[in-house]
Amino acid sequence: KGTPDKPQCGFSNQIVALLKSRNIQFKTFNILEDEEVRQGLKIYSNWPTYPQLYAGGTLIGGLDVVKELVELGELENELKLQRENEKTTASAGDK
């Protein structure tokens, strides 16, 4: 909710700080700007809360999952794996 420079909720602020502290590049969408997208994403992801972190088009999870992955030292590996899966799927579709 909000933008990286102006988060509009504490959870969004925390996830942005976690990603920045690990030098992870990311893009954002301010979910508060579009109610249709906000409600539709909850259905699409089957995840009722925000923020939601995606990599390679796959939901990684919310702040609690991201924190757990950080604690386990697995966040970067999970992000890399999902990005690789997206590339593999995309190139398989080209055949």
Stockholm file with secondary structure:
# STOCKHOLM 1.0

chainA/1-95         KGTPDKPQCGFSNQIVALLKSRNIQFKTFNILEDEEVRQGLKIYSNWPTYPQLYAGGTLIGGLDVVKELVELGELENELKLQRENEKTTASAGDK
#=GR chainA/1-95 SS CBCSSSBSSHHHHHHHHHHHHTTCCCCCCCGGGCHHHHHHHHHHHTCCSSCCEEETTEEEECHHHHHHHHHHTCHHHHHHHHHHHHHHHHHHHTC
#=GC SS_cons        CBCSSSBSSHHHHHHHHHHHHTTCCCCCCCGGGCHHHHHHHHHHHTCCSSCCEEETTEEEECHHHHHHHHHHTCHHHHHHHHHHHHHHHHHHHTC
//
